[in-house]
Amino acid sequence: MADAAKKATGGSHDDKIDKGAGAATDYLRKRAQENKRDKGQE
């Protein structure tokens, strides 16, 4: 899996991949919280 990610990013360092994954996780977490709030209002 990491090898595929390295190929996709042109072999750049793992830290960049980790940061990207972290940002995506944070984004999804925020989206999930917003969805819960929206459902609670209805």
N, CA, C and O atoms as CSV, one atom per row, in Angstrom:
chain,resi,resn,atom,element,x,y,z
A,1,MET,N,N,0.841,-1.197,0.000
A,1,MET,CA,C,0.000,0.000,0.000
A,1,MET,C,C,0.878,1.249,0.000
A,1,MET,O,O,0.632,2.181,-0.766
A,2,ALA,N,N,1.883,1.271,0.840
A,2,ALA,CA,C,2.782,2.424,0.891
A,2,ALA,C,C,3.536,2.571,-0.423
A,2,ALA,O,O,3.772,3.687,-0.886
A,3,ASP,N,N,3.911,1.457,-1.017
A,3,ASP,CA,C,4.630,1.505,-2.297
A,3,ASP,C,C,3.757,2.145,-3.369
A,3,ASP,O,O,4.240,2.939,-4.175
A,4,ALA,N,N,2.488,1.804,-3.379
A,4,ALA,CA,C,1.563,2.372,-4.358
A,4,ALA,C,C,1.438,3.878,-4.132
A,4,ALA,O,O,1.377,4.653,-5.086
A,5,ALA,N,N,1.400,4.280,-2.883
A,5,ALA,CA,C,1.295,5.704,-2.566
A,5,ALA,C,C,2.550,6.436,-3.004
A,5,ALA,O,O,2.472,7.552,-3.516
A,6,LYS,N,N,3.714,5.813,-2.807
A,6,LYS,CA,C,4.969,6.438,-3.227
A,6,LYS,C,C,4.983,6.618,-4.736
A,6,LYS,O,O,5.415,7.657,-5.236
A,7,LYS,N,N,4.512,5.610,-5.463
A,7,LYS,CA,C,4.469,5.712,-6.928
A,7,LYS,C,C,3.527,6.843,-7.331
A,7,LYS,O,O,3.831,7.610,-8.244
A,8,ALA,N,N,2.399,6.946,-6.664
A,8,ALA,CA,C,1.399,7.953,-7.011
A,8,ALA,C,C,1.930,9.360,-6.761
A,8,ALA,O,O,1.532,10.304,-7.443
A,9,THR,N,N,2.822,9.503,-5.791
A,9,THR,CA,C,3.354,10.828,-5.461
A,9,THR,C,C,4.735,11.019,-6.064
A,9,THR,O,O,5.436,11.966,-5.710
A,10,GLY,N,N,5.132,10.143,-6.960
A,10,GLY,CA,C,6.418,10.283,-7.616
A,10,GLY,C,C,7.579,9.924,-6.716
A,10,GLY,O,O,8.696,10.395,-6.928
A,11,GLY,N,N,7.329,9.080,-5.697
A,11,GLY,CA,C,8.399,8.619,-4.823
A,11,GLY,C,C,8.794,9.628,-3.772
A,11,GLY,O,O,9.883,9.522,-3.206
A,12,SER,N,N,7.949,10.606,-3.489
A,12,SER,CA,C,8.273,11.597,-2.471
A,12,SER,C,C,8.220,10.970,-1.081
A,12,SER,O,O,7.741,9.850,-0.907
A,13,HIS,N,N,8.712,11.702,-0.112
A,13,HIS,CA,C,8.919,11.141,1.230
A,13,HIS,C,C,7.614,10.740,1.913
A,13,HIS,O,O,6.559,11.319,1.652
A,14,ASP,N,N,7.700,9.753,2.780
A,14,ASP,CA,C,6.514,9.226,3.466
A,14,ASP,C,C,5.807,10.297,4.291
A,14,ASP,O,O,4.585,10.256,4.439
A,15,ASP,N,N,6.565,11.258,4.829
A,15,ASP,CA,C,5.952,12.292,5.661
A,15,ASP,C,C,4.864,13.027,4.899
A,15,ASP,O,O,3.820,13.353,5.464
A,16,LYS,N,N,5.102,13.291,3.615
A,16,LYS,CA,C,4.097,13.998,2.818
A,16,LYS,C,C,2.839,13.152,2.695
A,16,LYS,O,O,1.725,13.674,2.753
A,17,ILE,N,N,3.016,11.848,2.524
A,17,ILE,CA,C,1.868,10.943,2.414
A,17,ILE,C,C,1.108,10.928,3.745
A,17,ILE,O,O,-0.121,10.978,3.769
A,18,ASP,N,N,1.869,10.857,4.865
A,18,ASP,CA,C,1.238,10.823,6.176
A,18,ASP,C,C,0.443,12.102,6.426
A,18,ASP,O,O,-0.670,12.057,6.951
A,19,LYS,N,N,1.022,13.245,6.046
A,19,LYS,CA,C,0.315,14.520,6.240
A,19,LYS,C,C,-0.956,14.547,5.406
A,19,LYS,O,O,-2.000,15.008,5.868
A,20,GLY,N,N,-0.865,14.054,4.181
A,20,GLY,CA,C,-2.048,14.024,3.323
A,20,GLY,C,C,-3.133,13.149,3.912
A,20,GLY,O,O,-4.311,13.506,3.897
A,21,ALA,N,N,-2.728,11.993,4.434
A,21,ALA,CA,C,-3.696,11.083,5.040
A,21,ALA,C,C,-4.302,11.715,6.283
A,21,ALA,O,O,-5.500,11.577,6.529
A,22,GLY,N,N,-3.491,12.402,7.061
A,22,GLY,CA,C,-3.977,13.061,8.268
A,22,GLY,C,C,-4.974,14.153,7.929
A,22,GLY,O,O,-5.996,14.302,8.599
A,23,ALA,N,N,-4.674,14.918,6.883
A,23,ALA,CA,C,-5.572,15.996,6.465
A,23,ALA,C,C,-6.899,15.415,5.989
A,23,ALA,O,O,-7.964,15.956,6.285
A,24,ALA,N,N,-6.826,14.315,5.253
A,24,ALA,CA,C,-8.043,13.677,4.760
A,24,ALA,C,C,-8.874,13.154,5.922
A,24,ALA,O,O,-10.099,13.271,5.922
A,25,THR,N,N,-8.196,12.574,6.915
A,25,THR,CA,C,-8.903,12.045,8.082
A,25,THR,C,C,-9.585,13.176,8.844
A,25,THR,O,O,-10.741,13.054,9.249
A,26,ASP,N,N,-8.863,14.277,9.035
A,26,ASP,CA,C,-9.446,15.422,9.735
A,26,ASP,C,C,-10.662,15.945,8.984
A,26,ASP,O,O,-11.684,16.275,9.586
A,27,TYR,N,N,-10.538,16.015,7.652
A,27,TYR,CA,C,-11.639,16.516,6.825
A,27,TYR,C,C,-12.869,15.630,6.978
A,27,TYR,O,O,-13.984,16.118,7.164
A,28,LEU,N,N,-12.647,14.311,6.896
A,28,LEU,CA,C,-13.774,13.380,7.012
A,28,LEU,C,C,-14.395,13.458,8.399
A,28,LEU,O,O,-15.612,13.347,8.548
A,29,ARG,N,N,-13.554,13.651,9.414
A,29,ARG,CA,C,-14.055,13.753,10.784
A,29,ARG,C,C,-14.943,14.984,10.910
A,29,ARG,O,O,-16.013,14.920,11.515
A,30,LYS,N,N,-14.504,16.105,10.342
A,30,LYS,CA,C,-15.296,17.331,10.396
A,30,LYS,C,C,-16.605,17.160,9.640
A,30,LYS,O,O,-17.660,17.594,10.101
A,31,ARG,N,N,-16.527,16.524,8.473
A,31,ARG,CA,C,-17.740,16.290,7.680
A,31,ARG,C,C,-18.735,15.447,8.475
A,31,ARG,O,O,-19.937,15.715,8.457
A,32,ALA,N,N,-18.233,14.427,9.173
A,32,ALA,CA,C,-19.102,13.544,9.946
A,32,ALA,C,C,-19.775,14.326,11.070
A,32,ALA,O,O,-20.959,14.125,11.344
A,33,GLN,N,N,-19.028,15.214,11.720
A,33,GLN,CA,C,-19.606,16.012,12.795
A,33,GLN,C,C,-20.683,16.939,12.244
A,33,GLN,O,O,-21.733,17.111,12.864
A,34,GLU,N,N,-20.427,17.537,11.083
A,34,GLU,CA,C,-21.409,18.429,10.473
A,34,GLU,C,C,-22.670,17.660,10.107
A,34,GLU,O,O,-23.782,18.158,10.279
A,35,ASN,N,N,-22.492,16.445,9.602
A,35,ASN,CA,C,-23.646,15.629,9.224
A,35,ASN,C,C,-24.482,15.298,10.448
A,35,ASN,O,O,-25.711,15.305,10.382
A,36,LYS,N,N,-23.821,15.007,11.569
A,36,LYS,CA,C,-24.561,14.698,12.798
A,36,LYS,C,C,-25.363,15.913,13.226
A,36,LYS,O,O,-26.515,15.779,13.641
A,37,ARG,N,N,-24.767,17.103,13.130
A,37,ARG,CA,C,-25.448,18.324,13.530
A,37,ARG,C,C,-26.660,18.565,12.628
A,37,ARG,O,O,-27.739,18.919,13.103
A,38,ASP,N,N,-26.472,18.370,11.336
A,38,ASP,CA,C,-27.570,18.597,10.393
A,38,ASP,C,C,-28.738,17.650,10.693
A,38,ASP,O,O,-29.899,18.060,10.679
A,39,LYS,N,N,-28.421,16.395,10.959
A,39,LYS,CA,C,-29.472,15.406,11.232
A,39,LYS,C,C,-30.189,15.742,12.543
A,39,LYS,O,O,-31.395,15.536,12.674
A,40,GLY,N,N,-29.436,16.258,13.501
A,40,GLY,CA,C,-30.033,16.606,14.787
A,40,GLY,C,C,-31.003,17.749,14.679
A,40,GLY,O,O,-31.941,17.832,15.472
A,41,GLN,N,N,-30.812,18.634,13.722
A,41,GLN,CA,C,-31.679,19.803,13.552
A,41,GLN,C,C,-33.011,19.410,12.935
A,41,GLN,O,O,-34.022,20.065,13.188
A,42,GLU,N,N,-33.031,18.378,12.148
A,42,GLU,CA,C,-34.253,17.988,11.456
A,42,GLU,C,C,-35.266,17.350,12.391
A,42,GLU,O,O,-36.352,16.966,11.956
